[in-house]
Amino acid sequence: MSVGKFLTGFLVGSAVGGVVGILLAPASGEETRGMIADKSEELYRNTEDSVKEIQNKANDVIDDIQKKGDELLVKIQDTIKQQG
């Protein structure tokens, strides 16, 4: 599963669950609007944290690939020098 699909599913599921929970709870319109605003802010913060975490992991993977590529390049150059 791709990260994008997972993140999209996570966001949609969180939003739908939050809205359904708020709408089914017995509260006045003003209280409900306040709860929706609070849940929206919470969802935004959680999403922002998740995106940052995914970016950090992706950066770590890219750094690791770059390091391994550099090591492989050195080995190839050494092998060519030895044969030449």
N, CA, C and O atoms as a GROMACS GRO file, in nm:
protein
  336
    1MET      N    1   0.086  -0.118   0.000
    1MET     CA    2   0.000   0.000   0.000
    1MET      C    3   0.090   0.123   0.000
    1MET      O    4   0.187   0.132   0.074
    2SER      N    5   0.054   0.216  -0.083
    2SER     CA    6   0.136   0.337  -0.091
    2SER      C    7   0.107   0.428   0.028
    2SER      O    8   0.000   0.423   0.088
    3VAL      N    9   0.204   0.510   0.060
    3VAL     CA   10   0.191   0.604   0.172
    3VAL      C   11   0.078   0.703   0.145
    3VAL      O   12   0.003   0.738   0.236
    4GLY      N   13   0.066   0.747   0.021
    4GLY     CA   14  -0.040   0.842  -0.014
    4GLY      C   15  -0.178   0.786   0.008
    4GLY      O   16  -0.266   0.854   0.062
    5LYS      N   17  -0.199   0.660  -0.033
    5LYS     CA   18  -0.330   0.597  -0.014
    5LYS      C   19  -0.359   0.578   0.135
    5LYS      O   20  -0.472   0.600   0.180
    6PHE      N   21  -0.258   0.537   0.210
    6PHE     CA   22  -0.276   0.518   0.353
    6PHE      C   23  -0.313   0.649   0.420
    6PHE      O   24  -0.408   0.655   0.499
    7LEU      N   25  -0.238   0.754   0.388
    7LEU     CA   26  -0.262   0.885   0.448
    7LEU      C   27  -0.401   0.937   0.411
    7LEU      O   28  -0.470   0.994   0.496
    8THR      N   29  -0.441   0.919   0.287
    8THR     CA   30  -0.574   0.962   0.244
    8THR      C   31  -0.682   0.886   0.322
    8THR      O   32  -0.778   0.946   0.370
    9GLY      N   33  -0.666   0.756   0.333
    9GLY     CA   34  -0.763   0.676   0.408
    9GLY      C   35  -0.768   0.715   0.554
    9GLY      O   36  -0.876   0.720   0.614
   10PHE      N   37  -0.653   0.742   0.610
   10PHE     CA   38  -0.646   0.784   0.750
   10PHE      C   39  -0.720   0.915   0.772
   10PHE      O   40  -0.797   0.929   0.867
   11LEU      N   41  -0.696   1.010   0.683
   11LEU     CA   42  -0.759   1.141   0.695
   11LEU      C   43  -0.910   1.132   0.677
   11LEU      O   44  -0.986   1.190   0.755
   12VAL      N   45  -0.953   1.061   0.574
   12VAL     CA   46  -1.097   1.049   0.548
   12VAL      C   47  -1.165   0.976   0.663
   12VAL      O   48  -1.271   1.019   0.709
   13GLY      N   49  -1.106   0.868   0.709
   13GLY     CA   50  -1.164   0.792   0.819
   13GLY      C   51  -1.174   0.874   0.947
   13GLY      O   52  -1.274   0.869   1.018
   14SER      N   53  -1.070   0.949   0.976
   14SER     CA   54  -1.071   1.034   1.095
   14SER      C   55  -1.179   1.142   1.085
   14SER      O   56  -1.251   1.167   1.181
   15ALA      N   57  -1.188   1.204   0.970
   15ALA     CA   58  -1.286   1.310   0.951
   15ALA      C   59  -1.428   1.256   0.962
   15ALA      O   60  -1.512   1.314   1.031
   16VAL      N   61  -1.456   1.146   0.894
   16VAL     CA   62  -1.591   1.089   0.897
   16VAL      C   63  -1.626   1.044   1.038
   16VAL      O   64  -1.737   1.070   1.085
   17GLY      N   65  -1.534   0.976   1.104
   17GLY     CA   66  -1.561   0.930   1.241
   17GLY      C   67  -1.587   1.045   1.336
   17GLY      O   68  -1.678   1.039   1.419
   18GLY      N   69  -1.507   1.149   1.324
   18GLY     CA   70  -1.526   1.265   1.411
   18GLY      C   71  -1.659   1.335   1.388
   18GLY      O   72  -1.728   1.370   1.483
   19VAL      N   73  -1.693   1.355   1.263
   19VAL     CA   74  -1.819   1.423   1.232
   19VAL      C   75  -1.939   1.340   1.274
   19VAL      O   76  -2.033   1.394   1.333
   20VAL      N   77  -1.938   1.211   1.246
   20VAL     CA   78  -2.050   1.126   1.286
   20VAL      C   79  -2.065   1.124   1.437
   20VAL      O   80  -2.176   1.133   1.489
   21GLY      N   81  -1.954   1.112   1.507
   21GLY     CA   82  -1.959   1.111   1.653
   21GLY      C   83  -2.017   1.240   1.710
   21GLY      O   84  -2.096   1.237   1.804
   22ILE      N   85  -1.978   1.350   1.653
   22ILE     CA   86  -2.028   1.480   1.701
   22ILE      C   87  -2.175   1.498   1.668
   22ILE      O   88  -2.253   1.545   1.751
   23LEU      N   89  -2.213   1.461   1.547
   23LEU     CA   90  -2.353   1.481   1.505
   23LEU      C   91  -2.450   1.390   1.581
   23LEU      O   92  -2.566   1.426   1.599
   24LEU      N   93  -2.404   1.275   1.624
   24LEU     CA   94  -2.492   1.183   1.697
   24LEU      C   95  -2.497   1.213   1.846
   24LEU      O   96  -2.584   1.163   1.916
   25ALA      N   97  -2.406   1.294   1.895
   25ALA     CA   98  -2.403   1.328   2.038
   25ALA      C   99  -2.510   1.435   2.065
   25ALA      O  100  -2.525   1.529   1.988
   26PRO      N  101  -2.583   1.419   2.176
   26PRO     CA  102  -2.685   1.518   2.209
   26PRO      C  103  -2.619   1.648   2.260
   26PRO      O  104  -2.560   1.649   2.368
   27ALA      N  105  -2.630   1.754   2.183
   27ALA     CA  106  -2.572   1.883   2.223
   27ALA      C  107  -2.642   1.993   2.144
   27ALA      O  108  -2.704   1.968   2.040
   28SER      N  109  -2.632   2.114   2.195
   28SER     CA  110  -2.691   2.228   2.124
   28SER      C  111  -2.609   2.259   1.999
   28SER      O  112  -2.498   2.209   1.983
   29GLY      N  113  -2.665   2.340   1.911
   29GLY     CA  114  -2.596   2.376   1.788
   29GLY      C  115  -2.464   2.445   1.815
   29GLY      O  116  -2.364   2.418   1.749
   30GLU      N  117  -2.464   2.535   1.913
   30GLU     CA  118  -2.342   2.608   1.946
   30GLU      C  119  -2.235   2.512   1.999
   30GLU      O  120  -2.118   2.522   1.962
   31GLU      N  121  -2.276   2.420   2.086
   31GLU     CA  122  -2.180   2.322   2.140
   31GLU      C  123  -2.128   2.232   2.028
   31GLU      O  124  -2.009   2.201   2.022
   32THR      N  125  -2.218   2.192   1.938
   32THR     CA  126  -2.177   2.105   1.828
   32THR      C  127  -2.077   2.176   1.737
   32THR      O  128  -1.978   2.117   1.696
   33ARG      N  129  -2.103   2.302   1.705
   33ARG     CA  130  -2.010   2.378   1.622
   33ARG      C  131  -1.874   2.392   1.692
   33ARG      O  132  -1.770   2.382   1.627
   34GLY      N  133  -1.876   2.414   1.822
   34GLY     CA  134  -1.751   2.422   1.897
   34GLY      C  135  -1.675   2.291   1.894
   34GLY      O  136  -1.553   2.289   1.877
   35MET      N  137  -1.749   2.180   1.910
   35MET     CA  138  -1.683   2.049   1.905
   35MET      C  139  -1.627   2.021   1.766
   35MET      O  140  -1.518   1.965   1.753
   36ILE      N  141  -1.700   2.059   1.662
   36ILE     CA  142  -1.651   2.040   1.525
   36ILE      C  143  -1.523   2.121   1.504
   36ILE      O  144  -1.427   2.071   1.446
   37ALA      N  145  -1.522   2.243   1.551
   37ALA     CA  146  -1.402   2.327   1.538
   37ALA      C  147  -1.284   2.265   1.613
   37ALA      O  148  -1.173   2.261   1.561
   38ASP      N  149  -1.309   2.216   1.735
   38ASP     CA  150  -1.203   2.154   1.814
   38ASP      C  151  -1.149   2.029   1.745
   38ASP      O  152  -1.028   2.009   1.736
   39LYS      N  153  -1.240   1.946   1.697
   39LYS     CA  154  -1.198   1.822   1.631
   39LYS      C  155  -1.124   1.852   1.501
   39LYS      O  156  -1.030   1.782   1.466
   40SER      N  157  -1.165   1.956   1.431
   40SER     CA  158  -1.096   1.995   1.307
   40SER      C  159  -0.953   2.036   1.337
   40SER      O  160  -0.861   1.997   1.266
   41GLU      N  161  -0.934   2.114   1.441
   41GLU     CA  162  -0.799   2.157   1.481
   41GLU      C  163  -0.715   2.036   1.522
   41GLU      O  164  -0.598   2.027   1.487
   42GLU      N  165  -0.776   1.945   1.597
   42GLU     CA  166  -0.704   1.825   1.641
   42GLU      C  167  -0.664   1.739   1.520
   42GLU      O  168  -0.552   1.690   1.514
   43LEU      N  169  -0.756   1.723   1.426
   43LEU     CA  170  -0.727   1.646   1.305
   43LEU      C  171  -0.614   1.711   1.226
   43LEU      O  172  -0.525   1.642   1.176
   44TYR      N  173  -0.617   1.842   1.216
   44TYR     CA  174  -0.512   1.915   1.145
   44TYR      C  175  -0.376   1.891   1.210
   44TYR      O  176  -0.277   1.863   1.141
   45ARG      N  177  -0.370   1.901   1.343
   45ARG     CA  178  -0.244   1.880   1.414
   45ARG      C  179  -0.194   1.736   1.395
   45ARG      O  180  -0.076   1.714   1.370
   46ASN      N  181  -0.286   1.639   1.407
   46ASN     CA  182  -0.247   1.499   1.390
   46ASN      C  183  -0.198   1.472   1.249
   46ASN      O  184  -0.101   1.399   1.229
   47THR      N  185  -0.265   1.531   1.152
   47THR     CA  186  -0.225   1.513   1.013
   47THR      C  187  -0.089   1.575   0.988
   47THR      O  188  -0.004   1.515   0.922
   48GLU      N  189  -0.068   1.693   1.041
   48GLU     CA  190   0.061   1.761   1.026
   48GLU      C  191   0.173   1.677   1.086
   48GLU      O  192   0.280   1.663   1.026
   49ASP      N  193   0.148   1.620   1.205
   49ASP     CA  194   0.248   1.535   1.270
   49ASP      C  195   0.276   1.411   1.186
   49ASP      O  196   0.391   1.371   1.170
   50SER      N  197   0.170   1.350   1.132
   50SER     CA  198   0.186   1.230   1.051
   50SER      C  199   0.266   1.260   0.924
   50SER      O  200   0.354   1.182   0.886
   51VAL      N  201   0.237   1.370   0.861
   51VAL     CA  202   0.308   1.408   0.739
   51VAL      C  203   0.456   1.433   0.770
   51VAL      O  204   0.543   1.390   0.694
   52LYS      N  205   0.485   1.500   0.880
   52LYS     CA  206   0.624   1.525   0.918
   52LYS      C  207   0.697   1.393   0.944
   52LYS      O  208   0.813   1.376   0.904
   53GLU      N  209   0.630   1.301   1.011
   53GLU     CA  210   0.692   1.171   1.040
   53GLU      C  211   0.720   1.095   0.911
   53GLU      O  212   0.827   1.035   0.896
   54ILE      N  213   0.625   1.097   0.818
   54ILE     CA  214   0.645   1.029   0.690
   54ILE      C  215   0.759   1.094   0.613
   54ILE      O  216   0.840   1.025   0.552
   55GLN      N  217   0.765   1.226   0.614
   55GLN     CA  218   0.874   1.297   0.546
   55GLN      C  219   1.009   1.260   0.606
   55GLN      O  220   1.106   1.239   0.533
   56ASN      N  221   1.015   1.254   0.738
   56ASN     CA  222   1.141   1.218   0.804
   56ASN      C  223   1.185   1.077   0.767
   56ASN      O  224   1.303   1.053   0.741
   57LYS      N  225   1.090   0.983   0.765
   57LYS     CA  226   1.123   0.845   0.728
   57LYS      C  227   1.168   0.838   0.583
   57LYS      O  228   1.263   0.767   0.550
   58ALA      N  229   1.100   0.911   0.496
   58ALA     CA  230   1.138   0.913   0.354
   58ALA      C  231   1.278   0.971   0.338
   58ALA      O  232   1.357   0.920   0.259
   59ASN      N  233   1.307   1.078   0.411
   59ASN     CA  234   1.441   1.137   0.404
   59ASN      C  235   1.548   1.040   0.452
   59ASN      O  236   1.657   1.033   0.394
   60ASP      N  237   1.517   0.964   0.558
   60ASP     CA  238   1.612   0.864   0.607
   60ASP      C  239   1.639   0.757   0.502
   60ASP      O  240   1.754   0.717   0.482
   61VAL      N  241   1.534   0.712   0.435
   61VAL     CA  242   1.549   0.610   0.331
   61VAL      C  243   1.632   0.666   0.215
   61VAL      O  244   1.721   0.598   0.164
   62ILE      N  245   1.604   0.788   0.175
   62ILE     CA  246   1.678   0.850   0.065
   62ILE      C  247   1.826   0.864   0.103
   62ILE      O  248   1.914   0.836   0.021
   63ASP      N  249   1.853   0.907   0.225
   63ASP     CA  250   1.992   0.920   0.270
   63ASP      C  251   2.063   0.785   0.268
   63ASP      O  252   2.179   0.776   0.227
   64ASP      N  253   1.993   0.681   0.312
   64ASP     CA  254   2.051   0.546   0.315
   64ASP      C  255   2.080   0.498   0.173
   64ASP      O  256   2.186   0.441   0.147
   65ILE      N  257   1.987   0.521   0.082
   65ILE     CA  258   2.008   0.481  -0.057
   65ILE      C  259   2.126   0.557  -0.118
   65ILE      O  260   2.208   0.498  -0.189
   66GLN      N  261   2.135   0.685  -0.089
   66GLN     CA  262   2.246   0.766  -0.140
   66GLN      C  263   2.380   0.714  -0.088
   66GLN      O  264   2.477   0.704  -0.164
   67LYS      N  265   2.385   0.682   0.040
   67LYS     CA  266   2.508   0.630   0.100
   67LYS      C  267   2.548   0.498   0.036
   67LYS      O  268   2.665   0.477   0.003
   68LYS      N  269   2.452   0.408   0.020
   68LYS     CA  270   2.481   0.278  -0.041
   68LYS      C  271   2.523   0.295  -0.187
   68LYS      O  272   2.610   0.223  -0.235
   69GLY      N  273   2.460   0.389  -0.256
   69GLY     CA  274   2.499   0.415  -0.394
   69GLY      C  275   2.641   0.468  -0.403
   69GLY      O  276   2.717   0.427  -0.491
   70ASP      N  277   2.677   0.557  -0.313
   70ASP     CA  278   2.814   0.610  -0.310
   70ASP      C  279   2.915   0.499  -0.281
   70ASP      O  280   3.021   0.493  -0.344
   71GLU      N  281   2.881   0.411  -0.186
   71GLU     CA  282   2.970   0.299  -0.154
   71GLU      C  283   2.986   0.206  -0.274
   71GLU      O  284   3.096   0.159  -0.301
   72LEU      N  285   2.878   0.179  -0.344
   72LEU     CA  286   2.882   0.094  -0.462
   72LEU      C  287   2.968   0.157  -0.572
   72LEU      O  288   3.044   0.088  -0.638
   73LEU      N  289   2.954   0.287  -0.590
   73LEU     CA  290   3.033   0.358  -0.691
   73LEU      C  291   3.182   0.346  -0.661
   73LEU      O  292   3.262   0.324  -0.752
   74VAL      N  293   3.220   0.361  -0.536
   74VAL     CA  294   3.361   0.348  -0.496
   74VAL      C  295   3.410   0.206  -0.525
   74VAL      O  296   3.521   0.189  -0.575
   75LYS      N  297   3.330   0.106  -0.493
   75LYS     CA  298   3.370  -0.033  -0.518
   75LYS      C  299   3.389  -0.058  -0.668
   75LYS      O  300   3.485  -0.123  -0.710
   76ILE      N  301   3.298  -0.006  -0.749
   76ILE     CA  302   3.308  -0.023  -0.893
   76ILE      C  303   3.433   0.046  -0.946
   76ILE      O  304   3.505  -0.010  -1.029
   77GLN      N  305   3.459   0.167  -0.898
   77GLN     CA  306   3.579   0.240  -0.942
   77GLN      C  307   3.706   0.166  -0.902
   77GLN      O  308   3.801   0.159  -0.980
   78ASP      N  309   3.708   0.111  -0.782
   78ASP     CA  310   3.824   0.034  -0.735
   78ASP      C  311   3.844  -0.091  -0.822
   78ASP      O  312   3.958  -0.126  -0.855
   79THR      N  313   3.735  -0.158  -0.856
   79THR     CA  314   3.745  -0.279  -0.939
   79THR      C  315   3.798  -0.244  -1.078
   79THR      O  316   3.880  -0.317  -1.134
   80ILE      N  317   3.751  -0.132  -1.134
   80ILE     CA  318   3.798  -0.090  -1.267
   80ILE      C  319   3.947  -0.055  -1.262
   80ILE      O  320   4.022  -0.089  -1.354
   81LYS      N  321   3.990   0.012  -1.154
   81LYS     CA  322   4.132   0.048  -1.141
   81LYS      C  323   4.220  -0.076  -1.131
   81LYS      O  324   4.329  -0.080  -1.188
   82GLN      N  325   4.172  -0.178  -1.059
   82GLN     CA  326   4.248  -0.300  -1.040
   82GLN      C  327   4.262  -0.376  -1.172
   82GLN      O  328   4.364  -0.441  -1.195
   83GLN      N  329   4.162  -0.370  -1.256
   83GLN     CA  330   4.165  -0.441  -1.383
   83GLN      C  331   4.246  -0.366  -1.489
   83GLN      O  332   4.291  -0.424  -1.588
   84GLY      N  333   4.262  -0.238  -1.467
   84GLY     CA  334   4.328  -0.155  -1.568
   84GLY      C  335   4.472  -0.149  -1.559
   84GLY      O  336   4.537  -0.081  -1.640
   0.00000   0.00000   0.00000
